[in-house]
């Protein structure tokens, strides 16, 4: 769903602890703010709730900048 907007560093679907099924939301870490912003705009245009989960940029082990996006289908 988000690959077309830029390089994805990692993804995480949030699971229900009792059922082990996806709760309907998750996180996508992009390598640039522009990729995350593009994904937010495109997903919200499709009525998918999406927002930047972190205002700033954080760094992984290799000092590569990543930006986290929160997306939900609820």
Gaussian input, Z-matrix of N, CA and C with variables (Angstrom, degrees):
# hf/3-21g

backbone

0 1
 N
 C     1     B1
 C     2     B2     1     A1
 N     3     B3     2     A2     1     D1
 C     4     B4     3     A3     2     D2
 C     5     B5     4     A4     3     D3
 N     6     B6     5     A5     4     D4
 C     7     B7     6     A6     5     D5
 C     8     B8     7     A7     6     D6
 N     9     B9     8     A8     7     D7
 C    10    B10     9     A9     8     D8
 C    11    B11    10    A10     9     D9
 N    12    B12    11    A11    10    D10
 C    13    B13    12    A12    11    D11
 C    14    B14    13    A13    12    D12
 N    15    B15    14    A14    13    D13
 C    16    B16    15    A15    14    D14
 C    17    B17    16    A16    15    D15
 N    18    B18    17    A17    16    D16
 C    19    B19    18    A18    17    D17
 C    20    B20    19    A19    18    D18
 N    21    B21    20    A20    19    D19
 C    22    B22    21    A21    20    D20
 C    23    B23    22    A22    21    D21
 N    24    B24    23    A23    22    D22
 C    25    B25    24    A24    23    D23
 C    26    B26    25    A25    24    D24
 N    27    B27    26    A26    25    D25
 C    28    B28    27    A27    26    D26
 C    29    B29    28    A28    27    D27
 N    30    B30    29    A29    28    D28
 C    31    B31    30    A30    29    D29
 C    32    B32    31    A31    30    D30
 N    33    B33    32    A32    31    D31
 C    34    B34    33    A33    32    D32
 C    35    B35    34    A34    33    D33
 N    36    B36    35    A35    34    D34
 C    37    B37    36    A36    35    D35
 C    38    B38    37    A37    36    D36
 N    39    B39    38    A38    37    D37
 C    40    B40    39    A39    38    D38
 C    41    B41    40    A40    39    D39
 N    42    B42    41    A41    40    D40
 C    43    B43    42    A42    41    D41
 C    44    B44    43    A43    42    D42
 N    45    B45    44    A44    43    D43
 C    46    B46    45    A45    44    D44
 C    47    B47    46    A46    45    D45
 N    48    B48    47    A47    46    D46
 C    49    B49    48    A48    47    D47
 C    50    B50    49    A49    48    D48
 N    51    B51    50    A50    49    D49
 C    52    B52    51    A51    50    D50
 C    53    B53    52    A52    51    D51
 N    54    B54    53    A53    52    D52
 C    55    B55    54    A54    53    D53
 C    56    B56    55    A55    54    D54
 N    57    B57    56    A56    55    D55
 C    58    B58    57    A57    56    D56
 C    59    B59    58    A58    57    D57
 N    60    B60    59    A59    58    D58
 C    61    B61    60    A60    59    D59
 C    62    B62    61    A61    60    D60
 N    63    B63    62    A62    61    D61
 C    64    B64    63    A63    62    D62
 C    65    B65    64    A64    63    D63
 N    66    B66    65    A65    64    D64
 C    67    B67    66    A66    65    D65
 C    68    B68    67    A67    66    D66
 N    69    B69    68    A68    67    D67
 C    70    B70    69    A69    68    D68
 C    71    B71    70    A70    69    D69
 N    72    B72    71    A71    70    D70
 C    73    B73    72    A72    71    D71
 C    74    B74    73    A73    72    D72
 N    75    B75    74    A74    73    D73
 C    76    B76    75    A75    74    D74
 C    77    B77    76    A76    75    D75
 N    78    B78    77    A77    76    D76
 C    79    B79    78    A78    77    D77
 C    80    B80    79    A79    78    D78
 N    81    B81    80    A80    79    D79
 C    82    B82    81    A81    80    D80
 C    83    B83    82    A82    81    D81
 N    84    B84    83    A83    82    D82
 C    85    B85    84    A84    83    D83
 C    86    B86    85    A85    84    D84
 N    87    B87    86    A86    85    D85
 C    88    B88    87    A87    86    D86
 C    89    B89    88    A88    87    D87
 N    90    B90    89    A89    88    D88
 C    91    B91    90    A90    89    D89
 C    92    B92    91    A91    90    D90
 N    93    B93    92    A92    91    D91
 C    94    B94    93    A93    92    D92
 C    95    B95    94    A94    93    D93
 N    96    B96    95    A95    94    D94
 C    97    B97    96    A96    95    D95
 C    98    B98    97    A97    96    D96
 N    99    B99    98    A98    97    D97
 C   100   B100    99    A99    98    D98
 C   101   B101   100   A100    99    D99
 N   102   B102   101   A101   100   D100
 C   103   B103   102   A102   101   D101
 C   104   B104   103   A103   102   D102
 N   105   B105   104   A104   103   D103
 C   106   B106   105   A105   104   D104
 C   107   B107   106   A106   105   D105
 N   108   B108   107   A107   106   D106
 C   109   B109   108   A108   107   D107
 C   110   B110   109   A109   108   D108
 N   111   B111   110   A110   109   D109
 C   112   B112   111   A111   110   D110
 C   113   B113   112   A112   111   D111
 N   114   B114   113   A113   112   D112
 C   115   B115   114   A114   113   D113
 C   116   B116   115   A115   114   D114
 N   117   B117   116   A116   115   D115
 C   118   B118   117   A117   116   D116
 C   119   B119   118   A118   117   D117
 N   120   B120   119   A119   118   D118
 C   121   B121   120   A120   119   D119
 C   122   B122   121   A121   120   D120
 N   123   B123   122   A122   121   D121
 C   124   B124   123   A123   122   D122
 C   125   B125   124   A124   123   D123
 N   126   B126   125   A125   124   D124
 C   127   B127   126   A126   125   D125
 C   128   B128   127   A127   126   D126
 N   129   B129   128   A128   127   D127
 C   130   B130   129   A129   128   D128
 C   131   B131   130   A130   129   D129
 N   132   B132   131   A131   130   D130
 C   133   B133   132   A132   131   D131
 C   134   B134   133   A133   132   D132
 N   135   B135   134   A134   133   D133
 C   136   B136   135   A135   134   D134
 C   137   B137   136   A136   135   D135
 N   138   B138   137   A137   136   D136
 C   139   B139   138   A138   137   D137
 C   140   B140   139   A139   138   D138
 N   141   B141   140   A140   139   D139
 C   142   B142   141   A141   140   D140
 C   143   B143   142   A142   141   D141
 N   144   B144   143   A143   142   D142
 C   145   B145   144   A144   143   D143
 C   146   B146   145   A145   144   D144
 N   147   B147   146   A146   145   D145
 C   148   B148   147   A147   146   D146
 C   149   B149   148   A148   147   D147
 N   150   B150   149   A149   148   D148
 C   151   B151   150   A150   149   D149
 C   152   B152   151   A151   150   D150
 N   153   B153   152   A152   151   D151
 C   154   B154   153   A153   152   D152
 C   155   B155   154   A154   153   D153
 N   156   B156   155   A155   154   D154
 C   157   B157   156   A156   155   D155
 C   158   B158   157   A157   156   D156
 N   159   B159   158   A158   157   D157
 C   160   B160   159   A159   158   D158
 C   161   B161   160   A160   159   D159
 N   162   B162   161   A161   160   D160
 C   163   B163   162   A162   161   D161
 C   164   B164   163   A163   162   D162
 N   165   B165   164   A164   163   D163
 C   166   B166   165   A165   164   D164
 C   167   B167   166   A166   165   D165
 N   168   B168   167   A167   166   D166
 C   169   B169   168   A168   167   D167
 C   170   B170   169   A169   168   D168
 N   171   B171   170   A170   169   D169
 C   172   B172   171   A171   170   D170
 C   173   B173   172   A172   171   D171
 N   174   B174   173   A173   172   D172
 C   175   B175   174   A174   173   D173
 C   176   B176   175   A175   174   D174
 N   177   B177   176   A176   175   D175
 C   178   B178   177   A177   176   D176
 C   179   B179   178   A178   177   D177
 N   180   B180   179   A179   178   D178
 C   181   B181   180   A180   179   D179
 C   182   B182   181   A181   180   D180
 N   183   B183   182   A182   181   D181
 C   184   B184   183   A183   182   D182
 C   185   B185   184   A184   183   D183
 N   186   B186   185   A185   184   D184
 C   187   B187   186   A186   185   D185
 C   188   B188   187   A187   186   D186
 N   189   B189   188   A188   187   D187
 C   190   B190   189   A189   188   D188
 C   191   B191   190   A190   189   D189
 N   192   B192   191   A191   190   D190
 C   193   B193   192   A192   191   D191
 C   194   B194   193   A193   192   D192
 N   195   B195   194   A194   193   D193
 C   196   B196   195   A195   194   D194
 C   197   B197   196   A196   195   D195
 N   198   B198   197   A197   196   D196
 C   199   B199   198   A198   197   D197
 C   200   B200   199   A199   198   D198
 N   201   B201   200   A200   199   D199
 C   202   B202   201   A201   200   D200
 C   203   B203   202   A202   201   D201
 N   204   B204   203   A203   202   D202
 C   205   B205   204   A204   203   D203
 C   206   B206   205   A205   204   D204
 N   207   B207   206   A206   205   D205
 C   208   B208   207   A207   206   D206
 C   209   B209   208   A208   207   D207
 N   210   B210   209   A209   208   D208
 C   211   B211   210   A210   209   D209
 C   212   B212   211   A211   210   D210
 N   213   B213   212   A212   211   D211
 C   214   B214   213   A213   212   D212
 C   215   B215   214   A214   213   D213
 N   216   B216   215   A215   214   D214
 C   217   B217   216   A216   215   D215
 C   218   B218   217   A217   216   D216
 N   219   B219   218   A218   217   D217
 C   220   B220   219   A219   218   D218
 C   221   B221   220   A220   219   D219

   B1=1.4375
   B2=1.5336
   B3=1.3040
   B4=1.4655
   B5=1.5207
   B6=1.3045
   B7=1.4602
   B8=1.5268
   B9=1.3160
   B10=1.4643
   B11=1.5261
   B12=1.3232
   B13=1.4561
   B14=1.5209
   B15=1.3154
   B16=1.4550
   B17=1.5136
   B18=1.3088
   B19=1.4593
   B20=1.5243
   B21=1.3273
   B22=1.4601
   B23=1.5183
   B24=1.3254
   B25=1.4625
   B26=1.5289
   B27=1.3363
   B28=1.4677
   B29=1.5259
   B30=1.3286
   B31=1.4616
   B32=1.5224
   B33=1.3237
   B34=1.4622
   B35=1.5250
   B36=1.3292
   B37=1.4623
   B38=1.5265
   B39=1.3220
   B40=1.4587
   B41=1.5268
   B42=1.3362
   B43=1.4568
   B44=1.5197
   B45=1.3284
   B46=1.4584
   B47=1.5282
   B48=1.3217
   B49=1.4690
   B50=1.5268
   B51=1.3285
   B52=1.4595
   B53=1.5240
   B54=1.3345
   B55=1.4686
   B56=1.5192
   B57=1.3373
   B58=1.4621
   B59=1.5308
   B60=1.3408
   B61=1.4711
   B62=1.5207
   B63=1.3186
   B64=1.4559
   B65=1.5232
   B66=1.3247
   B67=1.4612
   B68=1.5304
   B69=1.3165
   B70=1.4578
   B71=1.5121
   B72=1.3317
   B73=1.4553
   B74=1.5251
   B75=1.3184
   B76=1.4547
   B77=1.5076
   B78=1.3260
   B79=1.4486
   B80=1.5195
   B81=1.3114
   B82=1.4610
   B83=1.5195
   B84=1.3149
   B85=1.4590
   B86=1.5256
   B87=1.3335
   B88=1.4624
   B89=1.5164
   B90=1.3299
   B91=1.4585
   B92=1.5239
   B93=1.3340
   B94=1.4693
   B95=1.5207
   B96=1.3249
   B97=1.4620
   B98=1.5235
   B99=1.3219
   B100=1.4641
   B101=1.5224
   B102=1.3204
   B103=1.4588
   B104=1.5239
   B105=1.3201
   B106=1.4688
   B107=1.5246
   B108=1.3223
   B109=1.4597
   B110=1.5240
   B111=1.3299
   B112=1.4672
   B113=1.5141
   B114=1.3243
   B115=1.4629
   B116=1.5211
   B117=1.3278
   B118=1.4687
   B119=1.5262
   B120=1.3144
   B121=1.4674
   B122=1.5273
   B123=1.3136
   B124=1.4654
   B125=1.5261
   B126=1.3274
   B127=1.4603
   B128=1.5280
   B129=1.3221
   B130=1.4638
   B131=1.5263
   B132=1.3268
   B133=1.4688
   B134=1.5296
   B135=1.3409
   B136=1.4721
   B137=1.5261
   B138=1.3414
   B139=1.4701
   B140=1.5211
   B141=1.3326
   B142=1.4594
   B143=1.5200
   B144=1.3200
   B145=1.4543
   B146=1.5259
   B147=1.3227
   B148=1.4650
   B149=1.5179
   B150=1.3115
   B151=1.4643
   B152=1.5142
   B153=1.3167
   B154=1.4481
   B155=1.5267
   B156=1.3099
   B157=1.4571
   B158=1.5223
   B159=1.3126
   B160=1.4636
   B161=1.5182
   B162=1.3041
   B163=1.4581
   B164=1.5151
   B165=1.3087
   B166=1.4526
   B167=1.5189
   B168=1.2820
   B169=1.4601
   B170=1.5178
   B171=1.3269
   B172=1.4475
   B173=1.5189
   B174=1.3167
   B175=1.4583
   B176=1.5140
   B177=1.3426
   B178=1.4580
   B179=1.5258
   B180=1.3274
   B181=1.4703
   B182=1.5203
   B183=1.3164
   B184=1.4611
   B185=1.5236
   B186=1.3212
   B187=1.4604
   B188=1.5182
   B189=1.3065
   B190=1.4525
   B191=1.5309
   B192=1.2984
   B193=1.4552
   B194=1.5242
   B195=1.3286
   B196=1.4476
   B197=1.5211
   B198=1.3168
   B199=1.4517
   B200=1.5144
   B201=1.3236
   B202=1.4530
   B203=1.5249
   B204=1.3337
   B205=1.4569
   B206=1.5208
   B207=1.3189
   B208=1.4562
   B209=1.5091
   B210=1.3237
   B211=1.4620
   B212=1.5128
   B213=1.3292
   B214=1.4600
   B215=1.5097
   B216=1.3233
   B217=1.4631
   B218=1.5063
   B219=1.3386
   B220=1.4634
   B221=1.5032
   A1=111.25
   A2=118.44
   A3=121.56
   A4=114.19
   A5=118.35
   A6=122.40
   A7=112.64
   A8=117.43
   A9=121.05
   A10=113.54
   A11=118.82
   A12=121.94
   A13=114.00
   A14=117.78
   A15=120.12
   A16=111.80
   A17=115.20
   A18=121.42
   A19=109.98
   A20=115.47
   A21=121.68
   A22=108.64
   A23=115.44
   A24=121.37
   A25=110.28
   A26=116.65
   A27=120.10
   A28=109.71
   A29=115.51
   A30=122.50
   A31=108.89
   A32=115.84
   A33=120.61
   A34=108.68
   A35=116.68
   A36=121.96
   A37=107.37
   A38=117.05
   A39=121.46
   A40=108.63
   A41=115.92
   A42=122.24
   A43=112.11
   A44=115.90
   A45=122.38
   A46=107.72
   A47=117.13
   A48=120.58
   A49=112.68
   A50=117.74
   A51=120.91
   A52=113.27
   A53=116.82
   A54=120.12
   A55=113.53
   A56=116.79
   A57=123.00
   A58=112.28
   A59=116.66
   A60=122.19
   A61=108.81
   A62=114.94
   A63=120.56
   A64=110.36
   A65=115.82
   A66=121.23
   A67=112.02
   A68=117.87
   A69=121.18
   A70=114.25
   A71=116.63
   A72=118.81
   A73=110.38
   A74=114.53
   A75=119.31
   A76=110.60
   A77=115.84
   A78=122.53
   A79=110.23
   A80=116.03
   A81=122.93
   A82=106.80
   A83=117.56
   A84=122.48
   A85=109.03
   A86=116.38
   A87=122.50
   A88=110.17
   A89=115.68
   A90=119.70
   A91=112.88
   A92=118.04
   A93=119.31
   A94=111.01
   A95=117.06
   A96=120.78
   A97=112.26
   A98=117.98
   A99=120.32
   A100=111.31
   A101=118.33
   A102=121.48
   A103=110.27
   A104=116.89
   A105=120.77
   A106=111.00
   A107=117.29
   A108=120.81
   A109=111.32
   A110=116.45
   A111=120.57
   A112=111.57
   A113=116.93
   A114=121.15
   A115=110.64
   A116=117.49
   A117=120.90
   A118=109.79
   A119=117.51
   A120=121.24
   A121=111.34
   A122=117.35
   A123=120.85
   A124=111.65
   A125=117.66
   A126=120.37
   A127=111.40
   A128=117.49
   A129=119.25
   A130=111.05
   A131=117.55
   A132=121.02
   A133=111.26
   A134=116.62
   A135=122.09
   A136=111.42
   A137=116.98
   A138=123.33
   A139=113.77
   A140=116.30
   A141=122.16
   A142=106.28
   A143=116.38
   A144=120.25
   A145=109.08
   A146=116.33
   A147=121.07
   A148=108.71
   A149=115.85
   A150=120.77
   A151=109.59
   A152=114.92
   A153=120.06
   A154=107.19
   A155=117.47
   A156=121.33
   A157=111.79
   A158=117.22
   A159=120.89
   A160=107.75
   A161=116.05
   A162=120.32
   A163=110.63
   A164=117.06
   A165=121.32
   A166=112.34
   A167=114.73
   A168=122.44
   A169=107.54
   A170=117.10
   A171=119.93
   A172=109.07
   A173=116.40
   A174=121.29
   A175=111.71
   A176=114.39
   A177=120.77
   A178=109.45
   A179=114.90
   A180=121.46
   A181=113.18
   A182=117.79
   A183=120.85
   A184=112.85
   A185=117.21
   A186=122.98
   A187=111.33
   A188=116.79
   A189=121.54
   A190=108.19
   A191=117.07
   A192=120.94
   A193=110.22
   A194=116.46
   A195=121.20
   A196=109.21
   A197=116.18
   A198=122.16
   A199=107.80
   A200=116.99
   A201=122.52
   A202=111.54
   A203=115.47
   A204=123.66
   A205=108.80
   A206=117.02
   A207=122.27
   A208=107.94
   A209=118.11
   A210=122.24
   A211=109.79
   A212=115.27
   A213=120.85
   A214=109.74
   A215=116.48
   A216=119.81
   A217=111.85
   A218=117.05
   A219=120.70
   A220=111.62
   D1=-32.11
   D2=-174.60
   D3=-110.46
   D4=-9.10
   D5=-173.91
   D6=-58.86
   D7=-32.34
   D8=-177.30
   D9=-68.40
   D10=-12.37
   D11=-175.26
   D12=-94.72
   D13=-13.30
   D14=179.18
   D15=158.27
   D16=-178.23
   D17=-178.75
   D18=-71.89
   D19=125.59
   D20=179.12
   D21=-96.85
   D22=128.56
   D23=178.88
   D24=-86.63
   D25=-42.67
   D26=178.92
   D27=-161.27
   D28=163.38
   D29=176.73
   D30=-136.25
   D31=157.13
   D32=179.13
   D33=-151.62
   D34=116.28
   D35=172.25
   D36=-91.11
   D37=137.21
   D38=-178.87
   D39=-90.39
   D40=122.55
   D41=-175.62
   D42=-104.10
   D43=146.71
   D44=173.33
   D45=-72.73
   D46=131.12
   D47=-176.72
   D48=-66.99
   D49=-29.95
   D50=-177.52
   D51=-83.29
   D52=-39.87
   D53=-175.87
   D54=-101.70
   D55=-15.99
   D56=-176.25
   D57=62.74
   D58=21.72
   D59=176.64
   D60=-103.16
   D61=153.85
   D62=-179.63
   D63=-63.55
   D64=137.06
   D65=179.01
   D66=-79.97
   D67=-4.50
   D68=178.25
   D69=99.68
   D70=10.99
   D71=175.95
   D72=-148.94
   D73=166.17
   D74=-178.97
   D75=-170.52
   D76=-169.78
   D77=-176.36
   D78=-129.86
   D79=146.24
   D80=175.37
   D81=-128.58
   D82=126.79
   D83=176.53
   D84=-100.72
   D85=117.74
   D86=178.20
   D87=-99.26
   D88=161.88
   D89=-179.96
   D90=-85.31
   D91=-6.79
   D92=179.55
   D93=-148.48
   D94=151.10
   D95=177.05
   D96=-62.11
   D97=-36.24
   D98=-178.28
   D99=-65.40
   D100=-35.41
   D101=177.45
   D102=-66.02
   D103=-44.24
   D104=179.31
   D105=-65.51
   D106=-42.25
   D107=178.92
   D108=-63.38
   D109=-40.58
   D110=177.02
   D111=-63.01
   D112=-40.04
   D113=178.59
   D114=-65.84
   D115=-42.84
   D116=179.34
   D117=-59.76
   D118=-48.13
   D119=-178.69
   D120=-61.65
   D121=-45.80
   D122=-177.60
   D123=-68.75
   D124=-41.19
   D125=-178.71
   D126=-69.02
   D127=-41.18
   D128=178.62
   D129=-66.58
   D130=-31.48
   D131=175.72
   D132=-64.64
   D133=-25.01
   D134=177.53
   D135=-95.27
   D136=15.18
   D137=-179.55
   D138=62.94
   D139=31.02
   D140=172.68
   D141=-104.49
   D142=125.57
   D143=-179.33
   D144=-67.41
   D145=120.90
   D146=-179.90
   D147=-145.56
   D148=142.27
   D149=178.58
   D150=-156.96
   D151=160.60
   D152=174.88
   D153=-72.03
   D154=126.76
   D155=-177.84
   D156=-83.02
   D157=-25.73
   D158=178.70
   D159=-129.74
   D160=135.59
   D161=-179.07
   D162=-71.33
   D163=-41.00
   D164=-177.48
   D165=-92.85
   D166=-174.84
   D167=177.12
   D168=-107.68
   D169=136.82
   D170=176.56
   D171=-116.14
   D172=165.31
   D173=-173.27
   D174=-118.38
   D175=137.97
   D176=175.97
   D177=-89.15
   D178=-172.65
   D179=-176.35
   D180=-54.56
   D181=-38.23
   D182=-175.79
   D183=-89.75
   D184=12.39
   D185=-177.25
   D186=63.26
   D187=28.59
   D188=177.99
   D189=-90.27
   D190=126.54
   D191=-178.50
   D192=-69.08
   D193=136.20
   D194=175.74
   D195=-135.00
   D196=153.91
   D197=178.40
   D198=-129.63
   D199=131.79
   D200=-174.85
   D201=-96.66
   D202=134.44
   D203=177.91
   D204=-115.88
   D205=135.19
   D206=175.05
   D207=-105.40
   D208=124.66
   D209=179.57
   D210=-128.13
   D211=143.13
   D212=-177.40
   D213=-141.78
   D214=144.71
   D215=175.57
   D216=-99.79
   D217=10.28
   D218=-179.89
   D219=-105.00

